[in-house]
Amino acid sequence: MIHAAFLIPLFPLAGFAVLAPFGRRLGNPLAGWFATAMVFFSFVVTALVFAGLFQHAPDARHFTQHWFTWLSVDHLRVDAGLYVDPLSMTMAAFITGVSTLIHLYSIGYMEHDKDFSKFFVYLNLFVFSMLMLVLGDNFLLSFFGWEGVGVCSYFLISFWFERPSAASAGKKAMIYNRIGDAGFLAAIFLIFEKTGSVQYRVVFAHLSHLPTGTLVAIALLLFLGAAGKSAQIPLYPWLADAMEGPTPVSALIHAATMVTAGVYLMCRINPILHLAPDAAHVIAWVGACTALLGASIGCAQNDIKKVLAYSTISQLGYMFLAVGSGAYVAAIFLMLTHAFYKALLFLSAGSVIHAMDDEQDIKKMGALAKLMPLTAIAFLIGWLSIAGIPPFSGFWSKGEVLMNAWAVSPALWAIGAFTAMLTAYYMGREYFLVFLGQRRWVEAHASGDGHAHVLEVSNHHGADPGASGARSTEETGSEPGHGSAGLHPHDARWVMSAPLVVLSICAVFGGFIDLPFHPNFVLLQRWLNPVVGHSLLVTHFSVAQEWAFGIADAVLALIGATIAASAWRRTAEHPALEPRVLSMAWFIDWSFDHLIARPSSMLAAFSSAVIDNRVIDGAVNGVGALARLGGLGLRKVQNGYVRTYALGLLAGAVVLIAFIIYRAGV
């Protein structure tokens, strides 16, 4: 079954090819079911190829499947083909698995959208692009997938482009990612110049012949691309605005596809980072600072999805901290568990938004646990997992990152540990404000005659008439498409609830794939060892030290959760815990806007009005005016009279004869 790997990206591509022209004819919900089936078939093939690869000896778990020659120019030859190894198949497995669940969820979530089929066209193309990114056997083919997910993210983030905020968010994501992509392209050029190839195996075989400075440059240029795609300092602000897309898009981008691409790329080039430790240190510190920054901002956000967005930025920082520390297995481990609990959290948030008539302000929710028990339990599991409460999956994966960070620098561990406590706090804050406490929303109650009566339920500050779900999309800034008068929150139907159940199970037990108790339990490490084993950070912690790290992680998580419970269980207002500097995201995005974006727009407007219109167009128009004036002058001698022309010829002949006589006399 290994040689069936070509079917993995082929199925979602086929889904895109069929739905693009015929999606509207298939209609709702058939188009959604067809798209979901294509991704599910891809997952089945991935599982079969994964099993086939597992049957080989560890040193033989890799092969290249050649398709055709893509480019052949002078010394540059680029083949289109797949590189199947433990790393690429691990990525393909969780991409297709989680994407299948998100597709299924979308059938229910997008059922009332007028562009239902188009949404699934983009989703299938997104999954195909991500699979090409992780399965491509060379840097250029991975870049093809890299750009594919970038384009699809633009389509999906700005899916509701009628809203100016959604259109702006899509453009913002595109611009930030293009900045990072410039680094990726420059790295590819440098790699080809120094090695004569862009194929992974050939490039890695030539690394010993390259100077350290070149390796550092390649690593940092690739990290620039990864920072754009995976939202690291300073290229992270686009990810929060990406919440303007439908919630399934948020789950897909944050959990299973796009933002994990940068982490995959850094793990793929682990031989380069191993030989360029200075670049690795930069990656570790940028990751640690990004983790802390994202967590601190998440403490004061009120949009249910933006809290999760900044959480993703923070979790990605952890992954890069692991990569920079040489803990590549820990980075992939966290990526896997994060895919489970972050998809769970986003889809749970989508269920809340769906039930709350598209309200996204957590300060206008509360007491939903009794009305939406399945969603509340799913969100609780997601919170406990991301917080690192044992025995949930996040405890094992995040603990491994922190332990390896300590081996590199205790300062890195301290930043990561404090961030872990913040994570438990701000996710607890969101859970308590949404599902517990008092109701801060308007509920519709059906009377005996079938009419709905609106009952306002106030919090300790009194009634909140502005919380009605009947507000327009422009007023709320929330997702369009489900509106009704009043609210009657309840769990969604099975197509939206079933993915929550599956992801909840994965979030609880996903950490058991790499337990530190015994060498036989580190399944993920043994699986990835042929790819990253020679580059892994070697640590020498005793069993007692490992227990100490685990206990410290659990205590920090419990402290954060306890603070959240004491602060937010009974009230929705704590101004001291929500300073403006955090609610405004440290004013970093505001600074980018006022110091870069607006001056650039003013410069562009000045260039258009003055440089373009007056200088460039003025010069071009001036040449035309000069030609016109010359023509007006010459037309006076072009009067059409033969005698005038004969007189001109005679005068010319006289001048010519006089000149000849003069020259002869000399």
C-alpha positions in Angstrom: 0.0 0.0 0.0 3.0 2.4 0.3 2.9 3.1 -3.4 -0.7 4.3 -3.2 0.6 7.5 -1.5 -0.2 9.5 -4.7 -3.9 9.0 -3.8 -3.5 11.0 -0.5 -3.4 14.5 -2.2 -5.3 13.2 -5.3 -8.6 12.7 -3.5 -9.1 16.3 -2.2 -7.8 17.6 -5.5 -10.5 15.5 -7.2 -13.0 17.0 -4.8 -12.0 20.5 -5.8 -12.1 19.6 -9.5 -15.6 18.2 -9.3 -17.1 20.8 -7.0 -15.7 23.8 -8.8 -17.8 23.4 -11.9 -20.6 21.2 -10.5 -20.9 22.1 -6.8 -24.0 24.3 -7.2 -25.7 21.5 -9.1 -25.0 19.1 -6.3 -26.3 21.7 -3.8 -26.8 21.6 -0.1 -25.9 19.2 1.6 -24.7 16.9 -1.1 -21.7 19.1 -2.0 -20.6 19.1 1.6 -20.9 15.3 1.9 -19.0 14.8 -1.3 -16.2 17.1 -0.1 -16.1 15.3 3.3 -16.0 11.9 1.6 -12.9 13.0 -0.5 -11.0 14.1 2.5 -12.1 10.9 4.4 -10.8 8.7 1.6 -7.5 10.6 1.8 -7.4 9.8 5.5 -8.1 6.1 4.8 -5.2 5.9 2.3 -3.0 7.8 4.7 -3.7 5.2 7.4 -2.9 2.4 5.0 0.3 3.9 3.8 1.2 4.7 7.4 0.7 1.0 8.3 2.7 -0.1 5.3 5.6 2.1 6.2 5.5 0.8 9.8 6.1 -2.7 8.5 9.6 -1.7 7.2 12.7 -1.5 9.3 13.2 1.9 10.9 16.2 2.8 8.6 14.1 1.8 5.5 11.0 3.9 6.3 11.4 6.4 3.5 10.9 6.4 -0.2 10.4 8.9 -3.1 7.5 8.5 -5.5 8.5 10.2 -8.8 5.7 11.7 -10.9 7.2 13.8 -13.7 9.9 16.4 -14.3 8.4 19.7 -13.4 11.3 22.1 -14.3 14.4 21.4 -16.3 16.4 24.6 -17.0 20.1 24.4 -17.5 21.5 22.9 -14.3 18.1 23.2 -12.5 16.0 20.1 -12.5 13.0 19.8 -10.3 10.9 16.7 -10.2 7.3 16.5 -9.0 7.1 13.7 -6.5 6.2 12.6 -3.0 8.6 12.0 -0.1 7.1 9.4 2.2 8.8 9.1 5.6 7.6 9.0 9.3 7.5 12.8 9.5 5.5 13.4 6.3 3.1 10.6 7.1 2.6 11.9 10.7 1.7 15.3 9.3 -0.6 13.7 6.6 -2.4 11.6 9.2 -3.5 14.4 11.5 -4.1 16.8 8.6 -6.6 14.4 6.9 -8.1 13.1 10.1 -8.8 16.5 11.7 -9.8 18.0 8.3 -12.4 15.3 7.8 -14.0 16.1 11.2 -14.0 19.9 10.3 -15.6 19.1 6.9 -18.3 17.1 8.6 -18.9 19.9 11.1 -19.1 22.5 8.3 -22.1 20.6 6.7 -24.2 21.7 9.7 -22.5 25.0 10.4 -22.8 26.4 6.9 -26.1 24.9 6.0 -27.9 28.3 5.7 -25.1 30.0 3.7 -25.9 31.0 0.2 -22.4 30.0 -1.0 -22.4 26.6 0.7 -20.8 24.6 -2.2 -18.1 27.3 -2.8 -17.1 27.0 0.8 -16.3 23.3 0.3 -14.5 24.0 -3.0 -12.0 26.1 -1.0 -11.8 23.6 1.9 -10.8 20.7 -0.5 -8.3 22.9 -2.3 -6.9 23.9 1.1 -6.4 20.3 2.2 -4.8 19.4 -1.1 -2.3 22.3 -0.9 -1.4 21.4 2.7 -0.8 17.8 1.7 1.5 18.8 -1.1 3.4 21.0 1.3 4.2 18.2 3.7 4.5 15.4 1.1 6.6 17.2 -1.5 10.1 15.8 -2.0 11.8 19.1 -2.5 11.8 22.7 -1.3 10.1 24.1 -4.5 7.2 21.6 -4.4 6.7 22.4 -0.7 6.7 26.0 -1.6 4.0 25.3 -4.2 1.8 23.9 -1.4 3.0 26.7 0.9 1.6 29.3 -1.6 -1.5 27.2 -2.1 -2.5 27.3 1.5 -1.8 31.0 1.5 -4.1 31.6 -1.4 -6.8 29.4 0.1 -6.5 31.2 3.5 -7.2 34.4 1.6 -10.3 32.9 0.0 -11.6 31.5 3.3 -10.8 34.3 5.7 -12.5 36.8 3.4 -15.3 34.3 2.5 -17.9 36.8 3.7 -16.2 39.5 1.7 -19.3 41.7 1.8 -18.2 42.6 5.3 -15.3 45.2 5.1 -13.7 43.6 8.1 -13.5 40.2 6.5 -12.2 41.6 3.2 -9.5 43.5 5.2 -8.6 40.5 7.2 -8.0 38.4 4.1 -5.7 41.0 2.6 -3.9 41.4 5.9 -3.2 37.6 6.0 -2.0 37.7 2.4 0.4 40.7 3.0 2.0 39.3 6.2 2.5 35.9 4.6 4.1 37.4 1.5 6.7 39.1 3.7 7.6 35.7 5.1 7.5 34.0 1.7 10.2 36.3 0.5 12.5 34.7 3.0 11.5 31.2 1.9 12.2 32.1 -1.7 15.5 33.7 -0.9 16.4 30.5 1.0 15.5 28.3 -2.0 17.8 30.4 -4.3 20.6 30.2 -1.8 20.2 26.5 -1.4 20.3 25.9 -5.1 23.3 28.1 -5.5 25.3 26.3 -2.8 24.2 22.7 -3.4 22.9 22.6 -7.1 19.6 21.0 -6.0 16.4 21.7 -4.1 15.6 18.1 -3.3 15.6 17.5 0.4 17.8 14.4 0.4 20.4 15.8 -2.0 20.5 19.1 -0.1 21.0 17.4 3.3 23.8 15.2 1.9 25.7 18.4 0.9 25.4 20.2 4.2 28.8 19.1 5.5 30.5 21.0 2.6 28.7 24.3 3.4 30.2 27.0 5.8 28.4 27.7 9.0 27.5 31.2 7.9 25.7 29.9 4.9 23.8 27.4 7.0 22.8 30.1 9.5 21.6 32.3 6.6 19.5 29.5 5.1 18.0 28.6 8.4 17.0 32.1 9.3 15.6 32.8 5.9 13.4 29.7 6.1 12.5 30.7 9.7 11.3 34.1 8.3 8.9 32.1 6.0 7.9 30.0 9.0 7.3 33.1 11.1 4.9 34.5 8.6 3.0 31.2 8.1 3.0 30.2 11.8 2.4 33.7 13.2 5.6 34.4 15.2 7.0 37.8 16.2 6.7 40.1 14.4 4.5 38.6 11.7 1.7 37.3 14.0 -1.0 40.0 13.9 -2.8 38.5 10.9 -3.8 35.4 12.8 -6.1 37.2 15.2 -7.9 39.0 12.3 -8.3 35.6 10.6 -11.2 35.1 12.9 -13.4 37.0 10.5 -13.7 33.8 8.5 -16.4 31.2 9.3 -15.5 29.2 12.5 -14.7 26.0 10.6 -12.1 28.0 8.7 -10.6 29.1 12.0 -10.4 25.5 13.2 -8.9 24.3 10.0 -6.2 27.1 9.8 -5.3 27.0 13.5 -5.5 23.3 14.2 -4.8 21.1 11.2 -3.2 23.1 8.3 -1.7 26.4 7.6 -0.2 27.5 10.9 1.5 24.2 11.4 3.3 24.5 8.1 6.1 26.6 9.6 6.7 24.1 12.4 6.8 21.2 9.9 9.4 23.1 7.7 11.6 23.7 10.7 11.4 20.1 11.7 12.1 19.0 8.1 15.3 21.0 8.0 16.5 19.7 11.4 19.9 18.7 9.8 20.5 22.4 8.9 19.5 23.6 12.4 21.7 21.0 14.0 24.7 22.5 12.1 23.6 26.1 12.7 23.1 26.4 16.5 23.1 30.2 16.5 20.0 30.1 14.2 18.4 27.5 16.5 18.9 29.8 19.5 17.2 32.6 17.7 14.2 30.4 16.9 14.0 29.2 20.5 13.9 32.8 21.9 11.5 34.1 19.3 9.2 31.1 20.1 9.4 31.7 23.9 8.7 35.4 23.5 5.8 34.8 21.1 4.3 32.2 23.5 4.4 34.7 26.3 3.1 37.6 24.2 0.1 35.6 22.8 -0.8 34.3 26.3 -0.7 37.8 27.9 -3.0 39.2 25.2 -5.4 36.3 25.5 -6.0 37.3 29.1 -8.0 40.4 28.2 -9.9 39.5 24.9 -13.7 39.3 24.9 -14.3 37.7 21.5 -14.7 34.0 22.0 -12.6 33.2 18.9 -9.9 35.8 19.4 -9.1 34.3 22.8 -8.5 31.1 20.9 -6.6 32.9 18.2 -4.0 34.4 20.6 -3.9 31.0 22.3 -2.8 29.5 19.0 -0.1 32.1 18.6 1.1 31.2 22.1 1.0 27.4 21.4 2.9 27.9 18.2 5.5 29.8 20.2 5.9 26.7 22.3 6.5 24.6 19.2 9.2 26.9 18.0 10.7 26.9 21.4 10.9 23.1 21.1 12.4 23.3 17.6 15.0 25.8 18.7 15.9 23.6 21.6 16.5 20.7 19.4 13.4 18.9 20.8 11.9 18.1 17.4 9.8 15.2 18.6 8.4 17.4 21.4 7.5 20.0 18.7 5.6 17.4 16.6 4.1 15.9 19.8 2.7 19.3 20.8 1.6 19.9 17.2 -0.5 16.7 17.2 -2.1 17.2 20.6 -2.7 20.9 19.8 -4.5 19.8 16.6 -6.9 17.8 18.7 -7.7 20.2 21.5 -7.6 23.4 19.4 -9.9 22.0 16.8 -12.1 20.9 19.7 -12.1 24.4 21.2 -12.8 26.1 17.9 -15.6 23.8 17.0 -17.1 24.1 20.5 -16.9 27.9 20.1 -18.6 27.6 16.8 -21.5 25.7 18.4 -21.8 28.4 21.0 -21.8 31.1 18.3 -24.4 29.1 16.3 -26.6 28.8 19.4 -26.2 32.4 20.5 -27.4 33.9 17.2 -23.8 34.7 16.1 -22.9 36.6 19.3 -19.2 36.3 20.0 -18.7 38.5 23.0 -18.1 36.2 26.0 -19.3 39.0 28.3 -22.7 38.6 26.8 -23.0 34.9 27.4 -23.0 32.9 30.7 -24.8 29.9 32.2 -24.8 27.9 28.9 -23.6 24.6 30.5 -27.1 23.4 31.4 -28.5 24.3 28.0 -25.6 23.0 26.0 -24.1 20.2 28.1 -22.3 18.4 25.3 -20.6 21.6 24.1 -19.8 22.6 27.7 -18.1 19.2 28.4 -16.2 19.4 25.1 -14.9 22.9 25.8 -14.0 21.8 29.3 -11.9 18.9 28.0 -10.2 21.3 25.5 -9.5 23.8 28.4 -8.0 21.1 30.6 -5.9 19.8 27.8 -4.5 23.1 26.7 -3.9 24.1 30.3 -1.8 21.0 30.9 -3.9 19.4 33.6 -2.9 15.7 34.0 -3.7 13.3 32.5 -5.0 15.2 29.5 -2.9 15.3 26.3 -1.5 18.8 26.7 0.1 17.9 30.0 2.4 15.3 28.3 3.2 17.3 25.2 3.8 20.7 26.9 5.7 19.1 29.7 8.1 17.6 27.2 8.7 21.0 25.6 9.4 22.7 29.0 11.8 19.9 30.1 13.9 20.2 27.0 13.8 24.0 27.3 15.3 23.7 30.7 18.2 21.7 29.3 19.0 24.6 26.9 18.4 27.5 29.3 16.5 27.8 32.6 15.4 31.2 31.5 13.6 29.7 28.5 11.9 27.2 30.9 10.8 30.1 33.2 9.2 32.0 30.3 7.5 28.8 29.1 6.3 27.8 32.7 4.8 31.3 33.4 3.1 31.2 30.0 1.6 27.8 30.9 0.1 29.3 34.0 -1.3 32.2 32.0 -2.8 29.6 29.5 -4.7 27.8 32.2 -5.9 31.2 33.5 -7.2 32.8 30.3 -8.8 29.6 29.0 -10.4 29.2 32.4 -11.7 32.8 32.2 -13.3 32.0 28.8 -14.9 28.8 30.1 -16.4 30.4 33.2 -17.7 33.5 31.3 -19.3 31.4 28.6 -20.7 28.3 30.4 -21.0 29.2 34.1 -22.1 32.2 36.2 -25.2 34.2 35.4 -27.0 34.6 32.2 -26.1 37.8 30.4 -28.2 37.3 27.3 -31.8 37.4 26.0 -33.8 34.2 25.9 -36.9 33.4 23.8 -39.6 31.4 25.4 -42.4 29.9 23.4 -45.9 30.5 24.8 -48.9 28.3 24.4 -50.1 30.2 21.3 -46.8 29.6 19.5 -45.5 33.1 19.9 -42.1 33.8 21.4 -41.9 36.1 24.4 -38.6 37.7 25.1 -37.3 37.5 28.7 -34.3 39.7 29.6 -32.0 38.1 32.1 -29.6 40.5 33.7 -26.3 40.1 35.5 -25.2 41.9 38.6 -25.0 45.2 36.6 -28.6 45.0 35.5 -30.2 44.3 32.2 -28.2 44.4 29.0 -30.6 45.3 26.3 -27.8 45.4 23.8 -27.1 41.7 24.0 -30.0 40.7 21.8 -29.2 38.4 19.0 -31.4 40.3 16.7 -28.6 42.9 16.0 -27.2 43.1 12.6 -23.9 41.7 11.5 -22.4 45.1 11.1 -23.3 46.0 14.7 -21.9 42.8 16.2 -19.1 42.0 13.9 -20.1 38.4 14.3 -20.8 35.7 11.8 -23.8 36.0 9.4 -26.3 33.5 8.5 -28.3 32.1 11.4 -30.3 35.1 12.7 -33.6 34.8 14.6 -35.4 36.8 17.2 -34.4 36.0 20.7 -32.3 33.0 21.8 -32.9 29.4 22.7 -29.4 27.9 23.1 -29.0 24.2 22.6 -26.5 21.7 21.4 -26.2 21.4 17.6 -27.4 18.4 15.6 -25.2 15.3 15.2 -23.1 16.5 12.2 -21.7 19.2 14.4 -21.8 17.2 17.7 -20.1 14.0 16.5 -16.8 15.8 15.7 -16.8 17.2 19.2 -17.1 13.7 20.7 -14.2 12.3 18.5 -11.9 15.3 19.2 -12.7 15.1 22.9 -11.5 11.5 23.0 -8.4 12.4 21.1 -7.7 15.4 23.4 -8.0 13.1 26.5 -6.0 10.2 25.2 -3.8 11.8 22.5 -0.9 12.3 25.0 -0.5 8.5 25.5 1.5 8.2 22.2 4.6 9.5 23.9 4.8 8.8 27.6 8.1 9.3 29.5 7.8 6.4 31.9 9.5 3.7 29.9 11.4 3.5 26.6 8.6 1.2 25.3 6.1 4.0 25.8 7.8 6.7 23.7 6.0 5.6 20.6 6.2 8.9 18.7 9.9 9.3 19.4 10.7 5.8 18.2 8.6 6.5 15.1 10.3 9.8 14.2 13.8 8.8 15.3 14.9 7.9 11.7 14.1 11.5 10.6 15.3 13.6 13.5 17.2 11.2 15.8 20.7 12.5 14.7 19.7 16.1 15.5 17.8 15.6 18.7 18.9 17.3 21.9 20.3 14.7 24.3 19.1 15.2 27.8 20.1 13.3 31.0 17.3 13.8 33.4 16.8 11.2 36.2 13.4 9.8 36.9 13.2 12.0 40.0 13.9 15.1 37.9 11.3 14.1 35.4 8.7 13.7 38.2 9.7 17.1 39.5 9.1 18.8 36.2 5.8 17.0 35.8 4.6 18.1 39.3 5.7 21.6 38.6 3.8 21.7 35.4 0.7 20.4 37.0 0.9 22.8 39.9 1.3 25.8 37.6 -1.7 24.7 35.6 -3.8 24.3 38.7 -2.7 27.7 40.0 -3.8 29.3 36.8 -7.1 27.5 36.7 -7.8 28.3 40.4 -7.2 32.0 39.8 -9.6 31.9 36.9 -12.2 30.2 38.9 -11.9 32.6 41.8 -12.0 35.7 39.6 -14.6 34.8 36.9 -17.0 32.2 38.3 -19.5 34.8 39.7 -18.7 38.0 37.8 -18.0 39.2 34.3 -16.2 42.4 35.3 -12.7 42.7 36.6 -11.2 45.9 35.1 -7.9 45.4 37.0 -7.4 42.0 35.3 -8.2 43.4 31.8 -5.9 46.4 31.3 -6.3 48.3 28.1 -2.8 47.6 27.0 -3.7 43.9 26.9 -7.1 44.3 25.3 -5.4 46.4 22.6 -2.8 43.6 22.2 0.1 45.7 23.6 -0.7 48.3 20.9 1.6 46.4 18.6 -0.9 46.0 15.7 -2.0 49.6 16.3 1.6 50.7 16.0 2.1 48.7 12.8 -1.0 50.5 11.5 0.0 54.0 12.5 3.8 53.7 11.9 3.9 51.6 8.8 0.5 51.0 7.1 -0.8 54.6 7.2 2.4 56.3 6.3 2.8 53.8 3.5 -0.7 54.6 2.3 0.1 58.4 2.5 3.3 57.8 0.6 1.4 55.8 -2.0 -1.3 58.5 -2.3 1.5 61.2 -2.6 3.3 59.1 -5.2 0.1 58.7 -7.2 -0.9 62.3 -7.1 2.5 64.0 -7.4 5.2 61.5 -8.7 2.9 59.6 -11.0 0.5 62.2 -12.2 2.8 65.3 -12.3 6.3 64.0 -12.7 6.0 60.8 -14.7 2.8 61.6 -16.6 4.0 65.2 -16.8 7.2 64.1 -18.5 5.3 61.8 -20.9 2.7 64.5 -21.6 5.5 67.1 -22.0 7.1 65.0 -24.8 3.8 64.8 -26.5 3.2 68.6 -26.1 6.7 69.3 -27.5 6.0 67.1 -30.5 2.7 68.9 -31.0 4.3 72.3 -30.9 7.0 71.1 -33.4 4.3 69.9 -35.7 2.4 73.2 -35.5 5.6 75.0 -36.4 6.5 72.7 -39.3 3.0 72.8 -40.8 3.6 76.4 -41.8 6.1 75.3 -44.4 3.9 72.4 -45.5 1.3 74.6 -47.2 0.7 72.5 -50.3 1.9 75.1 -52.9 4.3 73.7 -55.5 6.0 77.0 -56.1 6.9 77.2 -52.4 8.5 73.8 -52.5 10.4 74.7 -55.8 11.6 77.8 -54.1 12.8 75.8 -51.2 14.6 73.3 -53.5 16.3 76.2 -55.4 17.4 77.9 -52.1 18.8 74.6 -50.9 20.7 74.1 -54.2 22.1 77.6 -54.0 23.3 77.0 -50.5 24.8 73.6 -51.4 26.6 75.1 -54.5 27.9 78.0 -52.4 29.2 75.5 -49.8 31.0 73.4 -52.5 32.6 76.5 -54.1 33.7 77.7 -50.6 35.3 74.3 -49.9 37.0 74.2 -53.3 38.4 77.7 -52.8 39.9 76.7 -49.5 
